[in-house]
């Protein structure tokens, strides 16, 4: 399945919240805290955020984004949160 690009024009996400219509949010469904942490990752690393794919949520610790502080915070939260969507 192909998803439309996110973030678009070089860091647009750096200044606004992630939409509930974002394909990643629709596929993954993080809780409000998870969404906020994902937004922090998007603000800190807008170019990396545009490369995220649904498969990156299937193994959060071994993702190509592991080692990025904001991603690691997101992954740690998701792995311990019963409210974040299951992949």
Buried (B, 14 or more C-beta within 10 A) or exposed (E): EEEEEBBEEEBEBBEEEBEEEBBBBEBBBBBEBBBBBBBBBBBBBBEBBBEBEBEBBEEBEEBEBEEBEBBBBBBEBBEEBEEBBEB
